């Protein structure tokens, strides 16, 4: 089923810039790992782990590298499960490329999540995060922030204090049981994440045969190991494509607040679930109102 707001025609052909985004899932313990961004793009927000695809690097290799650099987790390429693509476009600046962000989940890895210069790891309850938030406004009532912040500097002392306070809100599962974890704080995430992420989590839960709903009220995991389901079980995996046009505006929810950004203000959008990702056919398109 598609979730659609009409997509306006882009004024001209735009180039793509590729990124990755990885969401680690620990389904046996009913939890999902996000990072709290400490500096640079997205400072002060929760997000998955990822970054730019380097020249001569494949998308999946970039996903593996960025996950390790930002979280300390080690995974092999076969463990990466591609779930969809975000196509983020701004109509407030004709020169900005379309951000083509490839979204993966991973359910097995080596090592333990660590704090890095970029991100602080926090676990959240998978089952409590399945509800869809209201995507139009943030908890403060203002238009939510952009996907990318214009700031690339380290946090100021006041910003650092706000970051530390917000980060303290996520409980550490090494101290509390998994059932004590809070839901994902969607209103501390990027605007478009509040639309696609709850749908992705519901899709994963459905793929796993509803195993998340079988968790007890105490949050204990089922005795049998959770085996990923998908094409190997005769069920063809679906992928999402979420195209969003940002209209620009003042981001009052940024760490320092009040900055104008062409990547702020979610305008027309479209979310579809498809059988294949026609990545090679996207370059050179004038509009993504329909998909190949």
Phi, psi and omega in degrees: 000135181265140171254117194227132158245143186303133178267126178283159180287133175291142183292336179201168178294136181240146175283162178256149172234121188269139177225169174233157177212121185241132178246105176288132180239128173249084188291329180294332179253013175056052182212156180229140184258128172235159177251143176263116188287125185265340182200167174069209181303128177080015181306132177086009181239155170272144179198173169285184183258131180176187181174197186288145171276123183282159177304139179064019178247137176284159181299316183290325176295321178295321179297316179297314182296312183295322178300315180294316183295324186265341184233342185086354182281139179252127177223156172267158181303322180297340181281345180283125179249108180287134184246335182172187181221136171262133174243102186253124186228143173248131176266001179274352181211110182292341184272344182286137180287165169282129179274115181257099189252115182272122187259129178235154163244158176219137185243351177225141180199171175246148179093180180236141181300141182228163173280132176239179179296336183268318193221147169251124184281142175216136177267144176227157180290127176293307186295325179286347185261007184283341181290142179277126176281171174280117188277350191280328181224162178268177181296338180273354178090355179270167175296132185296164185283172181285172174287324181241131175276150178281351183278134176234012182261165178291154182298145172286173181297321179291321178295318180300323179294319179294320179299313181298320180295315180293319182295331180293344182287342179268123184283148179271119183294346176287342179259315181250157176293161181300329181290346179271355183292145178280166172288165177301132179278079186304328182278007167246023178240176177291153189304312185288340178295332181289346179265307188276328186294315177300324178293320178297316181298320177295322179295317178297317180299320178294319178299327182274013176071029179072021184299331180297322181290345181274357178293145180285167179297339178275357176083013180285150182277155174298154184291325179281145178293146178277118179259125179303139178252159180165220185295331181292341178260015180081007179250115184289129182288140175263150177236148177257150171235119180242109178257126181231136171253125176267143185256353180088154179162183181268127183266097180280349181261004176293164183305314179262347171072154169079010181265137175280140177215138176291344179265017181254148175086097182286120179260227180301146182210162176211133176233123179233149170255127187231164179277334181219156176257106183278060188302315185295344183264359184279325182300136176086001178281142178275337181210149176249030179298327173230157182247147179300000000 
